[in-house]
Amino acid sequence: MASLRAVRRRVCTRKRKYATLAEARDAAMAMQRRTGRQFSVYRCSFCGSAHVGKSIGVRKAAQRAKFAGRGDTLETTANTAN
């Protein structure tokens, strides 16, 4: 099984790299206008570039929808993992 660090590094290589946070913010705003979704901008700890990602609220909503179909909740799943 791959380590969490290796998985994150692999995901980083698939994302577009921006030299500055300002460039990434501009791209995120254009993406938001085009799609109607919210995006977040962050500095990558692996490559040092700025990336655009789905905002945390969007990811949590997607996770809730995924678990709702199974009859689980995030809280229930998290509690059973410990």
VEXDO-843274 format. One record per residue (C-alpha): residue in three letters; x, y, z. Coordinates in steps of 0.1 Angstrom, whole numbers, plus 5000, padded with zeros to 4 digits. Layout:
VEXDO-843274
ALAXYZ...
***
This chain:
VEXDO-843274
MET500050005000ALA501350344990SER502150595018LEU499950905022ARG502851115012ALA503350924980VAL499750954971ARG499751324977ARG502851364956ARG501251174927VAL498151394929CYS500451704928THR502051594895ARG498551584879LYS497651944888ARG498552264870LYS501352454886TYR501152834891ALA504253044899THR502353274923LEU499353254945ALA497953554926GLU498053364893ALA496353064910ARG493653294924ASP492953444890ALA492553094876ALA490352984905MET488053284899ALA487853204862MET487052844870GLN484352964895ARG482753184869ARG482752904843THR481452624866GLY479652804895ARG481752604920GLN484152734946PHE487852664945SER490652704969VAL494252814963TYR497152674982ARG500952644981CYS502052284976SER504452145001PHE505951904975CYS506652124945GLY506452474960SER504052584933ALA500552714938HIS497652484929VAL493952524926GLY491752264943LYS488152214952SER487252404983ILE486952215016GLY483152265017VAL482752124983ARG484851814991LYS482951755024ALA479551785006ALA480751534980GLN481851295008ARG478551325026ALA476651254993LYS478850944987PHE478250815022ALA474550905022GLY474050644995ARG475550375016GLY473550465047ASP476750565066THR477850905078LEU481251045079GLU481051055117THR480050695120THR482750585096ALA485450795114ASN484450645147THR484650285135ALA488150345120ASN489650415155
***
